């Protein structure tokens, strides 16, 4: 169990009313005990710089991470936890205990750990790394729990229809946010006819679906779409189809090893027939560079939610003393730490009215590694995004921002309509049923 013992920021009970207006005439939603504790804490911190409850085990805030003991999700989980630890590498954070539970491929172990933590009622935040099926089970298990569940699976399915809950959040940008914002920029800056390809898995297919959705809405058209099944024959077919197509450019949705394999094969093509390539940030991640060389990732515009990744990786290495992390997951873990700190400084971590706590999390703004972030009505993160590319500058690898796209939010895929009847209307709609038509 890891302990973070930094001092909490000074609580500000007045900000509860400012930031949660419907409590202005309804302070009874906070128990008198909590209200008094908040006032006492504010005075104690002002005078002594530390909270009286910080050293009592039963009063410490517990955060539990559940993740597989091998594979990509284990790397993602450890990156996320490193980012969470990084958020406590500064002053003014509330003491928390971090519980870590790994499980094997059998999701029964994951459910067992989740059941135990919920039954004990002492874990306020649960962060789950699991596939779509496991995440769905966890959401249902936590439906009546007094814990906030943060799922990290990027599938849009987890905010569709009834697969959601008022105490379920996601600081990980979903597959819509990771692809669709690139489409309008591509129509204006790259071309109007695209060849779509990527790994034949759930995440890549979803991202291709939503890029295609945005590209068509922005006025673009399609040359073809072929997904890679991992075989050399499939890659040969894709490269041949690209070569013979009339596409202006390629949207290549690959990550990690697949990204390197595709770019290596693509770069071996005749330069005269080679087309422009764009993609999600995973196409040119630092992991691709580490495995396939710097030249592999240079000058390819990609969509990213993380600026200055080299600097972030350097900070994490200094704190954790390790490498091989995913910078995207580091950023997400840091963001969760900022949520904890926001709740701490407003004296809400021990709040007895759990529904109001969840609503406060939803309604607040937070400062992450890449600026301010909030949540949409589906409880998915609204994060800024950029188009960026790697280049060599002053002898080193440097990220150049090509375009700032601003805050990116998803369509309403269901939670806002089914799970939260008092939702606010958004500027976009899902009248065309994008999920039903385009998902796989």
Protein Blocks (a to p, Z undefined) as FASTA:
>chain_A
ZZdfbdcddddfklmmmmmmmlmmmmmmpcfklmmmmmmmmmmmmmnopafklmpmklpc
cddddddfedjklmmmmmmmmmmmmmmmcghiacdddddddddfblklmmmmmmmmmmno
pafbacddddfklmmmmmmmmmmpccdcddfbfbfklmgcjlccfkbccfbdcfklmmmm
mmmmmmmmnoccdcddddddfklmmmmmmmmmmmmmnopacfbdcddehiaklmmmmmmm
mmmmccfbdcdddehjlmmmmmmmmmmpcfklpccddddfklmgfklmmmnojklmgoia
cddfbehklmmmmmmmmmnopghiafklmmmmmmmmmmmmmmmmnopmmcfblmlmmmmm
mmpccddfeocadddfkopacddddddddddeehiacdddfbdgbjaddddfhlmmmmmm
mbccdfbdcklommmmmmZZ
